[in-house]
Amino acid sequence: MLQPLTKPAASFDNLLETPTITIAHGDGIGGEIMDATLSIMNAAGAALKYDTIAIGQEVYLSGITSGINDASWETLRRNRVFLKAPITTPQGGGYKSLNVTMRKALGLFANVRPVRAFTPFVDCRFPNLDIVIIRENEEDLYAGIEHQQTPEVVQCLKLVSRPGCERIIRYAFEYARANGRKKVTCMTKDNIMKLTDGLFHQVFDEVAREYRDLETNHYIIDIGSALLADQPERFDVIVTLNLYGDIISDIVAQVAGSVGLAGSSNIGANVAMFEAIHGSAPDIAGKNIANPSGLLQAACMMLVHLQQPKVAETIQNAWLRTLEEGIHTADIASEAYTAQRVGTREFAQAVIGRLGQEPQKLSPIRYPETTQPIHIDIQPAKLANKTLVGVDVFIDWNEPGRQAETLGRLLETLAGGQLQLKMITNRGVKVYPGGFPETFCTDHWRCRFVSIHSHLDPAHDRMEAVRPIHSKDITDLLDRITDAGLEFIKTENLYQFDGIRGYSLGQGE
């Protein structure tokens, strides 16, 4: 059975009997699937009023680089519930993804994507597939903080916070409990990104100890993704970071039959947004062939959220009956089970014609009359003893031959009285002192300086015999580097927290 979306916060408890929601028809196929979805909801008796806003490509190209104007923001914040069709972000020109902007600006920290199989009527090799992916929605690489630092190297900052990890992980466990789920799986890449992904895994293990009634496990994201594609029935609820969640939710949706069937919710403390997981598909726009099911599923999640579960139940049972009777759009059509291949409008009319009916072979949807809110309380992190022990100085250096030995010897003379050059890396690999001639080097050099009174104990991630340095030691170092004719492009301070190293080692260090 499709699981209901449980309300996330008490601030939604007093929604009006006939609430006004915000809708956006979006770009590409967005207008077609939104019209189909609204026609089904209205026919099913959804008690809703609508405020329509314009977002996406048209707004971008009008000169508003965010893709949304101030009046639309106010409408979203006033109505607090948003049903959004897919939008297009123009390529190039510095345009930022409006989807990401809205999730972060409105505090929509939890992206919930339920996916299940509808075999045999929609082709899927895994008839028992029934997974909910809960994706962190605000952090990770989706912060979109990128810089070109040298002619050859660009960077993207991956930001992960303890409060962000704890909030989404607790939400996943509470969701599992509220919806009768049995297991929560964490997926990260903490064998490589030991600090960022390592923090997510660490917090997962800490929180899991409070939910002894639920089975838990962890997979590295690469093997986890492979298992999702090959053995998805072993998973129940999955919680993961932003980028991984985006990828694996599409994998699971496609394995289940089509990304066109999956809807999602984006949940915050005060605002919620509901959308299909697929894009705007401009190549098929205006052809009346798009599948509206993803947006329709999102709309049903919204109706449960708005305490209209019986309307959602009626719609989803009619939708299942439509699938059973072989009335399919092109993306899910098959020789064995498609009786009639239809377009977007015709599919919507088929669902409307079956309102009040239930599926005969697939399990009918049953929602509870009421749901309980999920409250996520995050306790402030304990204060840590923070000690400055060094600095990574990134240098744009493209001398002929690019010999790390030449750069290293020069920097050793510039280190000063309180700092020593510990190592130089290129694209993360140690190239000085030591290194191999086979290692390819670009023009981007990380030069690590540490306190002369420190010694790293890698076995315990601790610095031994540390004497803290001061910011003045770093600024003086940068002055010497500049005076020597070198260009530093970035610095990262190296800290200990309660004596534990707060930065990664170089590969080969």
C-alpha positions as CSV (number, residue, x, y, z in Angstrom):
1,M,0.0,0.0,0.0
2,L,1.2,3.5,-0.8
3,Q,2.2,5.1,2.5
4,P,0.6,8.3,3.7
5,L,2.7,11.4,4.2
6,T,2.5,12.2,7.9
7,K,2.3,15.9,8.8
8,P,5.7,17.2,9.8
9,A,4.9,20.0,12.3
10,A,2.2,21.4,14.5
11,S,2.2,24.6,12.5
12,F,0.0,22.8,9.9
13,D,-2.6,21.7,12.4
14,N,-4.9,24.6,11.9
15,L,-5.3,24.7,8.1
16,L,-8.6,26.0,6.9
17,E,-11.3,23.5,6.0
18,T,-11.0,24.7,2.4
19,P,-7.4,25.6,2.2
20,T,-5.9,27.8,-0.5
21,I,-2.8,26.2,-2.1
22,T,-0.3,27.7,-4.5
23,I,0.1,26.0,-7.9
24,A,2.6,26.6,-10.7
25,H,2.1,25.1,-14.2
26,G,5.9,25.2,-14.9
27,D,7.5,24.6,-18.2
28,G,7.6,22.0,-20.9
29,I,5.0,19.3,-20.1
30,G,4.2,21.1,-16.8
31,G,1.0,22.8,-18.0
32,E,-0.4,19.6,-19.5
33,I,0.2,17.4,-16.5
34,M,-1.0,20.1,-14.1
35,D,-4.3,20.5,-16.0
36,A,-4.8,16.7,-15.9
37,T,-4.0,16.5,-12.2
38,L,-6.3,19.4,-11.2
39,S,-9.2,18.0,-13.3
40,I,-8.9,14.7,-11.4
41,M,-8.7,16.4,-8.0
42,N,-11.7,18.6,-8.7
43,A,-13.7,15.7,-10.0
44,A,-12.8,13.7,-6.9
45,G,-14.2,16.5,-4.6
46,A,-10.9,17.9,-3.3
47,A,-11.8,20.9,-1.1
48,L,-9.2,23.3,-2.4
49,K,-8.8,26.8,-3.6
50,Y,-5.9,27.8,-5.9
51,D,-3.5,30.7,-6.2
52,T,-1.5,30.4,-9.4
53,I,2.0,31.8,-9.7
54,A,4.5,32.0,-12.6
55,I,7.9,30.5,-12.1
56,G,10.6,29.0,-14.3
57,Q,11.9,29.7,-17.7
58,E,9.6,32.6,-18.6
59,V,10.5,34.4,-15.4
60,Y,14.2,33.7,-15.8
61,L,14.3,35.1,-19.3
62,S,12.4,38.2,-18.2
63,G,15.5,39.2,-16.3
64,I,14.7,37.7,-12.9
65,T,17.7,35.4,-12.5
66,S,16.2,33.6,-9.5
67,G,13.2,32.4,-11.7
68,I,10.6,33.7,-9.2
69,N,9.4,37.2,-8.3
70,D,8.9,38.7,-4.8
71,A,5.1,38.5,-5.0
72,S,5.2,34.8,-5.7
73,W,7.4,34.2,-2.7
74,E,4.8,36.0,-0.6
75,T,2.1,33.8,-2.0
76,L,4.1,30.7,-1.2
77,R,4.7,31.8,2.4
78,R,1.1,32.8,2.9
79,N,-0.5,29.6,1.6
80,R,2.3,27.3,2.9
81,V,1.4,24.4,0.6
82,F,2.7,24.3,-3.0
83,L,1.8,22.0,-5.9
84,K,4.5,22.5,-8.5
85,A,4.8,21.2,-12.1
86,P,8.3,20.7,-13.5
87,I,10.3,23.8,-14.5
88,T,13.2,24.4,-16.9
89,T,16.4,26.2,-15.7
90,P,17.9,27.9,-18.8
91,Q,21.4,26.6,-19.6
92,G,24.3,28.9,-19.0
93,G,24.1,32.6,-18.0
94,G,24.6,32.0,-14.3
95,Y,21.0,30.8,-13.7
96,K,20.6,28.9,-10.4
97,S,18.2,26.0,-10.0
98,L,14.9,27.4,-8.6
99,N,14.0,23.9,-7.3
100,V,17.1,24.0,-5.0
101,T,16.5,27.7,-4.1
102,M,12.9,27.0,-3.0
103,R,13.8,24.0,-0.9
104,K,16.5,25.9,0.9
105,A,14.8,29.3,1.2
106,L,11.6,27.7,2.6
107,G,13.4,25.3,4.9
108,L,12.1,22.2,3.1
109,F,14.7,19.9,4.6
110,A,13.1,16.5,3.9
111,N,12.5,15.2,0.4
112,V,10.2,12.1,0.7
113,R,9.9,9.9,-2.4
114,P,7.9,6.7,-2.1
115,V,8.2,4.2,-5.0
116,R,6.4,0.9,-5.4
117,A,5.9,-1.7,-8.1
118,F,2.6,-2.1,-10.0
119,T,3.3,-5.5,-11.5
120,P,2.2,-7.0,-13.8
121,F,0.4,-3.9,-15.3
122,V,3.6,-1.8,-15.3
123,D,6.6,-3.8,-16.3
124,C,8.9,-4.4,-13.3
125,R,11.0,-7.4,-12.4
126,F,10.5,-6.9,-8.7
127,P,6.8,-7.3,-7.8
128,N,7.4,-6.6,-4.0
129,L,9.3,-3.4,-4.5
130,D,8.0,-0.8,-2.0
131,I,10.7,1.7,-0.9
132,V,10.6,5.2,0.6
133,I,13.7,7.3,0.0
134,I,14.1,10.2,2.4
135,R,16.7,12.6,1.0
136,E,18.3,15.5,2.8
137,N,17.2,18.5,0.9
138,E,19.3,21.6,1.8
139,E,23.0,20.8,2.1
140,D,25.7,18.7,0.4
141,L,26.9,19.7,-3.1
142,Y,23.5,21.2,-3.8
143,A,24.7,24.3,-1.9
144,G,26.0,25.1,-5.4
145,I,29.1,27.0,-4.1
146,E,31.5,26.7,-7.0
147,H,34.6,28.6,-8.0
148,Q,37.1,28.5,-10.8
149,Q,40.4,28.9,-9.0
150,T,43.0,28.4,-11.8
151,P,42.9,28.1,-15.6
152,E,42.7,24.3,-15.1
153,V,40.8,23.7,-11.9
154,V,37.3,24.4,-10.6
155,Q,35.9,23.5,-7.2
156,C,32.5,22.7,-5.6
157,L,32.1,22.9,-1.9
158,K,30.3,20.1,-0.1
159,L,28.7,21.4,3.1
160,V,27.3,19.0,5.6
161,S,26.2,20.1,9.1
162,R,25.5,18.1,12.3
163,P,22.0,19.7,12.7
164,G,21.2,19.0,9.1
165,C,22.2,15.4,9.4
166,E,20.3,14.9,12.7
167,R,17.1,16.5,11.4
168,I,16.8,14.4,8.3
169,I,17.8,11.2,10.0
170,R,15.4,11.7,12.9
171,Y,12.7,12.4,10.3
172,A,13.4,9.2,8.5
173,F,13.1,7.1,11.7
174,E,9.9,8.9,12.8
175,Y,8.5,8.4,9.3
176,A,9.3,4.7,9.5
177,R,7.5,4.4,12.8
178,A,4.5,6.4,11.8
179,N,4.0,4.4,8.6
180,G,4.6,0.9,9.9
181,R,8.0,0.5,8.2
182,K,10.5,-2.0,9.6
183,K,13.9,-1.0,8.5
184,V,15.9,2.2,7.9
185,T,19.1,2.1,5.7
186,C,21.7,4.8,5.6
187,M,23.8,5.3,2.4
188,T,27.0,7.4,2.3
189,K,30.5,7.4,0.7
190,D,32.3,7.7,4.0
191,N,35.1,5.4,3.0
192,I,36.3,8.3,0.9
193,M,34.7,11.5,2.3
194,K,35.4,10.7,5.9
195,L,34.5,14.0,7.4
196,T,31.3,15.0,5.5
197,D,29.8,11.6,4.7
198,G,31.4,10.4,7.9
199,L,29.5,12.8,9.9
200,F,26.2,11.7,8.3
201,H,27.0,8.0,9.1
202,Q,28.1,8.9,12.6
203,V,24.9,10.8,13.4
204,F,22.8,7.9,11.9
205,D,24.5,5.4,14.2
206,E,23.9,7.8,17.2
207,V,20.2,8.3,16.4
208,A,19.6,4.6,15.6
209,R,20.4,3.7,19.1
210,E,17.2,5.5,20.2
211,Y,15.0,3.4,17.8
212,R,15.7,-0.2,18.9
213,D,12.3,-1.3,17.4
214,L,13.6,-0.6,13.9
215,E,16.2,-2.6,12.0
216,T,19.1,-0.5,10.7
217,N,22.0,-0.9,8.4
218,H,24.4,1.1,6.2
219,Y,25.7,0.7,2.7
220,I,28.4,2.6,0.8
221,I,26.4,4.4,-1.9
222,D,28.0,2.6,-4.9
223,I,27.1,-0.9,-3.8
224,G,23.9,0.4,-2.3
225,S,22.9,1.8,-5.7
226,A,23.8,-1.5,-7.4
227,L,21.7,-3.5,-5.0
228,L,18.8,-1.1,-5.5
229,A,18.9,-1.8,-9.2
230,D,19.3,-5.6,-8.7
231,Q,17.7,-6.5,-5.3
232,P,15.4,-3.5,-4.4
233,E,13.1,-5.7,-2.3
234,R,15.7,-5.9,0.5
235,F,15.2,-2.1,1.2
236,D,12.4,-0.4,3.1
237,V,13.2,3.3,4.1
238,I,16.5,4.8,2.9
239,V,17.9,8.0,4.3
240,T,20.9,9.7,2.5
241,L,22.5,12.9,1.5
242,N,21.2,15.3,-1.1
243,L,23.0,14.2,-4.3
244,Y,22.9,10.5,-3.6
245,G,19.1,10.7,-2.8
246,D,18.5,12.5,-6.1
247,I,20.2,9.8,-8.0
248,I,18.9,6.7,-6.3
249,S,15.3,7.9,-6.3
250,D,15.4,8.1,-10.1
251,I,17.1,4.6,-10.2
252,V,14.4,3.1,-8.0
253,A,11.6,4.9,-9.9
254,Q,12.9,3.6,-13.2
255,V,13.3,0.1,-11.9
256,A,9.7,0.2,-10.7
257,G,8.5,1.0,-14.2
258,S,9.0,4.7,-15.0
259,V,10.2,7.9,-13.5
260,G,6.8,9.3,-14.8
261,L,5.0,7.4,-12.0
262,A,6.7,8.8,-8.9
263,G,5.8,11.8,-6.9
264,S,7.6,13.5,-4.0
265,S,7.1,15.9,-1.1
266,N,9.4,18.5,0.3
267,I,8.7,19.0,3.9
268,G,9.6,21.8,6.3
269,A,8.4,23.1,9.6
270,N,6.0,25.7,8.0
271,V,5.8,25.0,4.3
272,A,5.5,21.9,2.1
273,M,6.0,21.5,-1.6
274,F,4.7,18.6,-3.8
275,E,6.0,17.7,-7.2
276,A,6.8,14.9,-9.6
277,I,10.4,13.7,-9.6
278,H,10.8,14.0,-13.4
279,G,11.8,17.1,-15.3
280,S,10.0,19.3,-17.7
281,A,10.7,17.1,-20.8
282,P,10.5,20.0,-23.4
283,D,11.0,17.5,-26.3
284,I,7.5,16.1,-25.8
285,A,5.8,19.3,-24.6
286,G,2.5,20.1,-26.3
287,K,2.1,16.6,-27.8
288,N,-0.4,15.3,-25.3
289,I,1.7,12.2,-24.6
290,A,3.2,13.0,-21.1
291,N,2.2,10.8,-18.2
292,P,0.6,12.9,-15.4
293,S,0.9,10.1,-12.8
294,G,4.0,11.5,-11.0
295,L,2.3,14.9,-10.4
296,L,-0.9,13.1,-9.5
297,Q,0.9,11.0,-6.9
298,A,2.4,14.1,-5.5
299,A,-1.0,15.7,-5.3
300,C,-2.4,12.7,-3.4
301,M,0.5,13.1,-0.9
302,M,-0.5,16.7,-0.6
303,L,-4.2,15.8,0.1
304,V,-3.2,13.5,2.9
305,H,-1.0,16.3,4.2
306,L,-4.0,18.6,4.1
307,Q,-6.1,16.1,6.1
308,Q,-8.2,15.0,3.1
309,P,-7.0,11.4,3.0
310,K,-10.2,9.9,1.7
311,V,-10.1,12.1,-1.4
312,A,-6.5,10.9,-2.0
313,E,-7.6,7.3,-1.4
314,T,-10.4,7.7,-4.0
315,I,-8.1,9.1,-6.6
316,Q,-5.3,6.5,-6.1
317,N,-7.7,3.6,-6.2
318,A,-9.2,5.0,-9.4
319,W,-5.7,5.4,-10.8
320,L,-4.8,1.8,-9.9
321,R,-8.0,0.6,-11.6
322,T,-7.1,2.5,-14.7
323,L,-3.7,0.8,-14.8
324,E,-5.2,-2.6,-14.2
325,E,-7.6,-2.1,-17.2
326,G,-4.6,-1.4,-19.4
327,I,-5.2,2.2,-20.1
328,H,-1.6,3.5,-20.3
329,T,0.4,6.4,-21.6
330,A,3.3,5.6,-23.9
331,D,6.0,5.5,-21.3
332,I,4.5,2.5,-19.5
333,A,2.8,0.7,-22.4
334,S,3.5,-2.9,-23.0
335,E,2.2,-5.6,-25.5
336,A,1.1,-7.8,-22.7
337,Y,-1.0,-5.5,-20.5
338,T,-1.8,-2.4,-22.5
339,A,-5.3,-2.4,-23.9
340,Q,-5.4,1.2,-24.9
341,R,-2.5,3.6,-25.4
342,V,-3.8,7.1,-24.5
343,G,-2.5,10.7,-24.2
344,T,-2.4,12.9,-21.2
345,R,-5.9,14.2,-21.4
346,E,-7.4,10.9,-22.2
347,F,-5.6,9.2,-19.2
348,A,-7.0,11.9,-16.9
349,Q,-10.5,11.3,-18.2
350,A,-10.0,7.5,-17.7
351,V,-9.1,8.1,-14.0
352,I,-12.1,10.4,-13.6
353,G,-14.4,7.8,-15.1
354,R,-13.3,5.3,-12.5
355,L,-13.6,7.5,-9.4
356,G,-15.4,5.4,-6.7
357,Q,-14.0,2.1,-8.1
358,E,-11.2,0.1,-6.6
359,P,-8.5,-2.1,-8.2
360,Q,-9.4,-5.8,-8.5
361,K,-5.9,-7.3,-8.5
362,L,-3.6,-4.6,-7.0
363,S,-4.0,-3.9,-3.3
364,P,-6.4,-1.0,-2.8
365,I,-5.2,2.1,-1.0
366,R,-6.3,2.6,2.6
367,Y,-5.4,5.7,4.5
368,P,-6.2,6.2,8.2
369,E,-8.7,8.9,9.1
370,T,-6.2,10.9,11.0
371,T,-2.4,11.2,11.2
372,Q,-0.1,12.4,13.9
373,P,2.5,15.1,13.3
374,I,6.2,14.4,13.2
375,H,8.1,16.8,15.5
376,I,11.8,17.0,15.0
377,D,13.6,18.6,17.9
378,I,17.3,19.2,17.5
379,Q,19.4,19.8,20.6
380,P,22.2,22.3,20.4
381,A,25.6,20.7,19.8
382,K,27.9,20.7,22.8
383,L,30.7,23.2,22.6
384,A,34.1,21.9,21.6
385,N,37.6,23.1,22.3
386,K,38.7,24.5,19.0
387,T,42.5,24.9,18.3
388,L,44.1,26.4,15.2
389,V,47.1,24.2,14.3
390,G,47.8,25.0,10.7
391,V,46.6,26.1,7.3
392,D,46.3,24.8,3.8
393,V,47.3,27.4,1.3
394,F,46.2,26.7,-2.3
395,I,48.5,28.2,-4.9
396,D,48.1,28.7,-8.7
397,W,51.6,27.7,-9.9
398,N,52.2,26.7,-13.5
399,E,56.0,27.0,-13.9
400,P,57.6,24.9,-16.7
401,G,57.9,21.3,-15.7
402,R,55.6,21.8,-12.7
403,Q,58.2,20.2,-10.4
404,A,56.8,19.9,-6.9
405,E,60.4,19.7,-5.6
406,T,61.0,23.3,-6.8
407,L,57.8,24.6,-5.2
408,G,58.4,22.8,-2.0
409,R,61.9,24.0,-1.4
410,L,60.8,27.6,-2.1
411,L,57.9,27.3,0.4
412,E,60.1,25.8,3.1
413,T,62.1,29.0,3.1
414,L,58.9,31.0,3.5
415,A,57.3,29.1,6.3
416,G,58.5,31.4,9.1
417,G,59.2,30.8,12.8
418,Q,55.9,29.2,13.9
419,L,55.0,27.1,10.8
420,Q,56.6,24.3,8.9
421,L,55.7,23.0,5.4
422,K,54.1,19.5,6.0
423,M,53.3,18.5,2.5
424,I,52.1,19.6,-1.0
425,T,49.3,17.8,-2.7
426,N,48.0,18.0,-6.3
427,R,44.4,17.0,-6.7
428,G,44.6,15.5,-3.3
429,V,47.7,13.3,-3.9
430,K,50.9,14.0,-1.9
431,V,53.6,15.1,-4.3
432,Y,56.1,16.6,-1.8
433,P,58.1,15.6,0.0
434,G,58.4,12.4,-1.9
435,G,55.8,11.5,-4.6
436,F,56.1,9.7,-7.8
437,P,57.1,11.0,-11.3
438,E,54.0,9.2,-12.8
439,T,51.6,11.4,-10.8
440,F,50.0,13.9,-13.2
441,C,50.0,17.5,-11.8
442,T,47.8,20.4,-12.8
443,D,48.2,24.1,-11.8
444,H,46.4,23.8,-8.4
445,W,48.6,23.0,-5.4
446,R,47.5,22.5,-1.8
447,C,50.4,23.5,0.5
448,R,49.9,22.4,4.1
449,F,51.6,24.3,6.8
450,V,51.4,23.2,10.5
451,S,52.7,24.4,13.8
452,I,56.3,23.6,14.3
453,H,55.3,22.2,17.7
454,S,53.0,19.5,16.3
455,H,53.2,15.9,15.3
456,L,50.3,14.0,13.8
457,D,49.3,10.7,15.3
458,P,47.3,9.2,12.4
459,A,46.3,6.1,14.4
460,H,44.3,8.3,16.9
461,D,43.5,11.3,14.6
462,R,45.3,13.5,17.1
463,M,48.0,16.1,17.0
464,E,50.7,15.4,19.5
465,A,52.6,18.2,21.4
466,V,50.5,20.9,19.8
467,R,51.1,24.6,20.4
468,P,48.4,26.6,18.8
469,I,49.2,29.1,16.1
470,H,47.4,32.5,15.6
471,S,45.7,34.1,12.7
472,K,48.6,36.6,12.5
473,D,51.0,33.7,11.8
474,I,48.8,32.8,8.7
475,T,48.5,36.4,7.4
476,D,52.3,36.9,7.8
477,L,52.8,33.6,5.8
478,L,50.5,34.8,3.0
479,D,52.4,38.1,2.9
480,R,55.7,36.2,2.4
481,I,54.2,34.0,-0.3
482,T,52.9,37.1,-2.1
483,D,56.2,38.9,-1.8
484,A,57.9,35.8,-3.3
485,G,55.8,36.2,-6.5
486,L,53.5,33.3,-5.8
487,E,49.7,33.6,-6.1
488,F,47.6,32.1,-3.3
489,I,44.0,31.5,-4.4
490,K,42.4,30.1,-1.2
491,T,43.2,29.1,2.4
492,E,41.6,26.6,4.7
493,N,42.4,26.8,8.4
494,L,43.3,23.5,10.1
495,Y,41.6,22.9,13.5
496,Q,41.5,20.4,16.2
497,F,38.2,19.9,18.0
498,D,38.6,18.5,21.5
499,G,42.0,17.2,20.3
500,I,40.6,15.4,17.2
501,R,41.8,16.3,13.8
502,G,39.2,18.3,11.9
503,Y,40.6,18.0,8.4
504,S,41.5,15.2,6.0
505,L,44.9,13.8,5.3
506,G,46.4,13.9,1.9
507,Q,46.4,10.8,-0.2
508,G,49.8,9.2,0.5
509,E,50.4,11.3,3.6
